[in-house]
Amino acid sequence: MAKIAFILLCHKDPDAIIRQSEQLTAAGDYMAIHFDARADPLDFETIQKALKGNSNVTFASRRVKCGWGEWSLVQATLNTVQTAIETYPQATHFYMLSGDCMAIKSAEYAHQFLDENGADYIENFDYFDSDWIKTGMREERLIYRHFFNERKNKRLFYAAMDLQKRIRLNRKPPQDIQIRIGSQWWCLRRETIKKVLAFAQERRDLIRFFSTTWIPDETFFQTLVPHLVPEPEIRSRTLTFLLFTDYGMPVNFYNDHYDMLIGQDFLFARKISPEAQDLKHKLGLLYAASNVKFQISGEGANLFKFLTGRGRIGQRFGARFWETESTLGRKRELMIVICKKWHVAKRVLELIRNATNLPAVEYVFNEDDTPLPDLGGIQTSLTKRTRHRRALMRMLFDYYETDRMIVCMDPGNFELLQDFVADRSVTRLLDIECAFSDEYLIGHARRTGLAGATTAPENMSGLLPTIRNDILFESDCIRDADFKNYNRLRETGNLADNTQALAEFLSVSQKVVQDIASHPQLFAD
């Protein structure tokens, strides 16, 4: 049976450390603590006294003064792991934690999970080819030697790096090992830890290299583990659930996040807010609990993105410099079918094609696999299509040799609608208003990753009003914009009104579109 030795690096809040250590060792697991040598010695003394009688808690034999982004964090980890592996020969796994982490599964579940999955869990992405680093330095972290802390001595940090650039004192990473990067919150098997410690003793050149890189706790273990362990025995993911805002800041979890957290496919979560006392109490009891059944839904990351993004509707991006004075053409008509139920819009589009022979393109700005002709590469991704939207439309008009064309668009693309309506060309809109049952919204939540197949019914019932209101909000934004040449095709509308809306949208007689408006399956799910 799995026995976990938790590796805890901390520097403050002795009461929280004591509580965390007692909770995690109550189920028979172990805790090895490194308390920053820079921290208040009275705090360290308090922790030692409180945990002195707990044989499942030990302390790093050598403490290090730690600094964010420095090698000192890796050295502190190595020291603590060395102490843990010597003190607890029964430990099968070693799990990196911070003081802000708490278990979101029971020890019983965690042990069974690790027993059934004989692997190391550590993110390890190619340093140069992946997009793991979103902003800031990339290559510079490795090829220059960093002796100052960027947060404490910003001027000296960049002055030293600029000097190395000027005199070309850059270096190459070790050639016999592939540099990889990932989260520092890993869980490694005993055999792997022993291999890493032995390799670190043997390859002092690697220690010299990594010790002068910037933020090595995101590269050292992430590089050595794939070098020493066969790929099938590694899962490139963390078992600690964490989210980041658009600004790269970690998201805090609060009292009302309990149900969401325990439904994620992770063993721990970070960061738990210091104010979330109820959440801490519940999670503290959870780890030692028995016979707890967890329904894993795993929608947390997508749900966070969805909910935080709702407030940004209306933040119109600035005009692209390459589109200044650009237009689709004064004589051209772009007809946009707007519908949240994509299958309904596609059905309407097919009927219009058959009735009018107008060229029509489906959700070109929403679906990667929308059939498109080769337009020189501009069509290859949603990002390119959106960025060069007017150029894309002009090329499609030219490709189909027409001045009238139809496209489908999701109502969430309000900014794009505004942009096309503002063009010198004629833009016509057909807003298809559908009814949304709870069953449809549940399917929508699952298709978009906001919920999983096993999301608890009470969580789903709480999510549905938010999704429904979001759809209504998108629809209201379009109606309130008072766009010119705007028409609505309504599921609850009568045949006469829908026929007129279609005729005005397509600029044809009502006779041409009567069969479309009266189609028995027009709005069917």
N, C-alpha and C positions, 0 to 999 in steps of 0.2 A: 504493500500500500504506500502511496506517495506521502512523503513527509517534507514539508516546505521550510526552508530556512529563509526568512525574509531579511533582506539587506536594506537597512534604513539609514539614509544620510539625512541629518537634521541639524538645526542650529538655534532653535528657539522653542518656546511653548512647552516646557517640561511636563505640565499636567497632561497635555494632549498626547505626548510621547508615551508617558506612563500608561495612560488609558488604552492607547493603540496596542502597546506591547502586551498588556494583560488580556485584551480581547483576542488577539491573534494566537497567543500561546495557550489560551484556555482549551483549545481544541487539540492540543498536542503538537502543534507546530513550534518552530523556533524563531528567534529574533536576534539578529546581530546588529548592533547600533554603532554608527560613527557620529559622534557629536562634535561639530566643528571646533577646532582648537582656538579659533578666534572668539568664540561665543563666551558668554558669562560663565566663569567657573562655578559659581554658586548654583546655576541651573543644572550643570552637569552633575554636581554633587547631589542635588535633589533627586535626579533620575537614578543615579547609582544606589542611593539609600532605599528608594521606593521599590526597586526591582532586585535588590540584593538577594532576597530569598527565593527568587524565581530561577530555577536551574535551566529553564528554556530560554533565558535571555543572557546574552554575552555582549561584550563591548570590544571594539577594535583595539588590538594590542598597541597600535601606534596611531595617534590622532594627527590630522593634518590641518593646517590653516587653509581653508577652502575659499575659492573665488569663482564666481560664475564665468563660464567660458574657458577656464584654465584647466591645465593638466591635473591640478590638485584634486579635482573631483574624481578623476579616473584613479589617481593614486589612493584616495580615500576608499574608493570602491574595492580596489585590489587588496588593500589592507584588511578591510572588513570581511571580504569573501575568504581570504586566507584564514582569518580567525574562525569564521563559521565552519569552514570545511574541516579544520582541525578539532574544533570543539564538539561538533555534531556529526559523527560518522554515520548516523542513521538518516541524515537528510538526503533526500533524493533529488530535490529541485531547489534552486536558489532564485529568489524573486526580488527584483529591485522595487523599492517603495520610496515614497516621500511622506512627510508628515501630513500632507493634504490628501492622501489616498485612503480609501476605506473599501472593505470588501462589499461586493454587491451580489455575492453568492455565499452559500453556506460552505463550511470547511468540507463537509461530506460531499457536496457537489464538486468542489475544486479538486479534491483528492481523486475522485472518480474520473473527472475530466482528464487529469494529468496521467492517470493509470491507463486510460483508454487511448491516449494520443501520445505515443512515445516519440516526442519531438522537442526541439528547442524553439521557443517563441521569441523572435527578435527581428524587428524590421531591419532589412539590409537591401537597400537600393543602390544601383550604380551611382557613384558620386557625381560623375560628369554627364551621364546620359539621362538621368532621371530629373524630374522637376520637384524633388522633395524640398529643396531650398527655394522658397518663394521669392524672397527679396534679400538684398544685401550681398555681401561677399560670397563668392563661390570658390573659384580656383585660388584666390588669395589666401584663403584659410590654410591651404596646404603648402604652397610653393614659397611662402615667406615665413621667416622665423618670428614668432610673437612672444616678446618678453614682458610686455606691459598689458594690463587689463584695460580693455576698451571702455568699460563702464566707469572705472576709477581714474584712469589716466588717458582720457581720450586724445589729448594733444600729443602725448608721447607715443601712444599706440600708432597713430596715423603718421607721425613724423618718422618713426622707425621703419614703417612699411614703405613710405615714400622714398626714404634713403636707399632701401634695398632695391626699389624699382629703378632709381636713377643710376645706381652702380651695377645694375643687373646681377644682383646677388640672389636671384631666384634659384630654386632647387627642384629636382624631380622627385616625386614620391617613389618609394621602393618599387623596383621593377618586377619583383617576383611575387607581388601580392596586389590584388585588386582592391582599391579603396572603395568602401561602401559606407552608406549613411542611413540613419534611422533614429527612431525614438530610443531614449535611454532607459525606458521602462520595459525591461526584458525579463524572461523566465527561462533559465538554462538548467539542463540536467547536470547531475554531479560529474559524470564523465567528461562533459564539455567544459565545465569549470576547471577541472584538473588539467585538461589539455591547454586551456588558455593560460593558466598560471605557469605551467611548465614552458610553454612557448615564449611567454614574456620573459622568463629567466634566461632562456636560450638566446633569444634575439634581442640583445640590448640595443642594437641599431634601430629597431622599430620603436623602442621606448624613447630613444633620443629624438627620433623623427616626430612621433606623436606628441611628445612633451612640449614641443614648440609650435604646434599647430593651434588654431583657434577653435574652441568648442569641441575638444576631442572626445567628450563623453557621447557625442553623436556619431563618432566614427571608429573609435578604438575596438570595442567589443563587436560592433557591427561589421568590421573588416575581418577580425581574427576568427570569429565563429564560422563564417562560410569557407574560410581558408582551411579550417581544421576538421570540419564536420561535413559529411556527404549531404548534398542538396536535398535528397528526399527526406532527410531527418530534420529539416529546418522549415518552420512556418514563418514567412516574412510578414509578421503582424505582431502587435502587442496584445497582451491580455488585460491591459488597463484601458478603460474607456475614458477618452478625453476629447474635448472639442475646442476649437479655436475660432475666434471672431475673425472678421475680414481684416482686422488690423494685427493679427497674429497673437492676440492675447488669449490666454486660457479662459474657458468659460467656467463659472462657478455654478455648482448645483445647490439647490435650496430644498426646503421641507417638502414642497409639492412635487418634487422630482422622483420620489421613492418608487412609485409603480413603473415609471419609465426606465429607471436605472436597473432594476432587477430583471427587466425583460430584455436587456442587451446581452449579446453573445460575448461577454467579458467576465472576468473574475473580480476585478477591482475597478474603481472609478476615481478620477482626479479632475478637478479639485472640488472638495466639499467645503462650502462656505463656513467660516467660523461661526456665523450667526445661525446656521441651520441646525439648531440643537435637537429638534425632533427627528430630523433625518439622521443625525449622528447616533441618536439613541436607538432608532429602529435598526440601522445597519450594524451597530455594535452587537445587538442581540442576534442578528441574523447569522453571523459566522459560526456561532456555537450551536445553532439550531439543528434539529434532526428531522428527516422525512419531509423536507420542504420541496414542493414541486414548482419548478420554474417554467413558465411559458416564454420561450425565446422568440421575440418578434424582430428585434434588431433594427428598428426604424429610427433610432435616436438621432443619428447624424443628419439624415434626410429631413426629419421633422424639424430639427433646429434650423436648418437652412431655409426651409419653407416658412416657418413662423417669423424668423428675423427678416426675411425678405419681403414680407407683406407690407412693412412700413415704407418701403422704398419706391412704391409705385408713384410716379409723378416726378421722380428725379431724372429729368431728361438729360441725356448725355449731349455734350456740345457738338456742333456741326463738325464733320470731318473736313480737314483742310483740302483733301483731294476732291470733295464734293461741292466746294464753293462754286456757285453759279451753274452747277450741273443740273440737268433736268432729264426726265424721261422723254420729253418732246411734247410741244404744245398740242399736236394733233392726235396724240395717243391717249387711249383710255385704259386705265388699269382698274379692273373690277375685282374687289376683294370680298371673298366669302368668309365671314367671321363666325366661328362656332366652337364651343368648348367640347362638344361631342364630335370628335374628328371623323368617326365613321359616318355620321349623319352628313357632314359637309362633303365627304368624298362621294356619298351616294347622290347628293344633289348635284355635285360637279359632273358626275358621269351622265346623269339625265340631261343636264344642260349641254354637254358635249354632243350627245345624240340628237338633241333638238336643234342645235344652232351651228355645230361644227366649229365653235370658237376654241382656240387653243387654251388649255387649262393645265395648271400646275398645282399639285397638292401642297401640303404643308412645308413649303420650301425653307422657311425660317425656323421650323420646329422639329422636323424629322431628318436625321442624317441620311437615311436611305431613300429619300424622295427621288424618283427617276428624273434625271436631268441629262441633257446633252453635254458633251465635252466642250467647256467654255474656256479652255486654257488654264485650268486649275482653280479659278475663282469659285467653282462649285464644289470643291472637295471637302469643305467643312462648314458647319453652321457658323463658326466664328467668322470665316471669310465671307460667307454669304451676307451675314448681318452687317459686317464692317463696310462691305462694298455693295450695299443693297441696291443703290440706284444703277450702278454699273451693271450689276447682275440682271436687273430688269431690262435695261436697254439691250443687253446681249440676247436675252430671251425674245424680246420683240423682234430683233433682227433675225434670230435663228428661225423663228416661226413665220417670218416675213409678213407680219401683221401689225396693225395699229390698235387692235383690241385683244386683250388677254385677261384671263381670270386666274387668280391665285387664292389659296386658302390660308387663313391666319388664325392663330389662337387669340382669344380676347386678352390674354395676358401680354400680348405684344403691342400695348397701347402706344408706346413711344414710336414704334415703326409705323403704326397707323397715322399718327400725327405727322410724321415725316413725309409719308406719301401723299397725304391730303394737302400738305403745304406745297407740293410740287406744282409746276406750271401745267403739267398734264391734267387731264380730267380723271378724277378718282371717284369711283362709285363703290358704295358699301352695301352689302347684304348681311345683316346681323340675324343669324338664325337663333331664335330663342327656344330652348328645349326645357322640358321638365326633368328634374333630377330626383329620382327616388333614393331612399337610403341604401338600397341594394347597389345602385349604380355608384353612389359616392363611396361605398366600401370598396368596390372594385377599383375605382379611381385611386383611392388611397393606397391600395396594394400595388397597383401598376406603377405609381409614381414613387414608391418606396416610403411613403409616409406611415404605412402600417405593414405588418407582416401577416402571414397566414395564421399565426397563433397569437396575434395581438388580443389581449383580454377584452371581452365585450364592453366592460365599463370604460376602458380607455378609448375604445372605438366610439362609443356613444358620446364621449366628451370631445372627440376630434371632429365628428361630423358637422356640428354647427359651425365650427371654424371654417371648414372647407366650403360649406354652403354659403356662408357669408362672404367668403373670399370670391366665389364665383359671381355672386350678386354684385359685389363691389366692382369687379371688373366690368360687368355689364353696365352698371350705373355710370362708370367713368366714360364709357363710349357714348351712352345716350346723352349725358350731360355736356359732352363736348360740342354738341350741336353741329356735327359735321354736315357739310353740303352733300347732296346726292346720297342721303342715308335712307335705307329701307330696312324693314324688319319682316322676317318670315317667322311666324309664331306657331308652336305646336298646338297651343290653345286657341289660335285664331281661326276665323271662318275661311271657307274656300275663296270667297270673293276677295277678301283683303289680302290673302296670300298670293292669289293670282295677280292682283294689281302690283304687289311689292316685287314679284319676280319680273313682271313686264317692264316696270320702271327701271329696275336694276339692269336689265339686259337691253333696254331700249328697243323692245320688240312688242308686237301686238299680244293681247291677252290670249288669243287663240293659240299662239305658239307655245305658251307655257302652261296651258290648262292641264295637260296630262301630267306635268311635273307637280303642280300644286295639289292635284287630286290623287297622286300615287299613294296606294294604301300603306306602303311600308316606308314612307318618306322619313318619319321620325322614329322608326322602330329601333330598339336597342339590339 
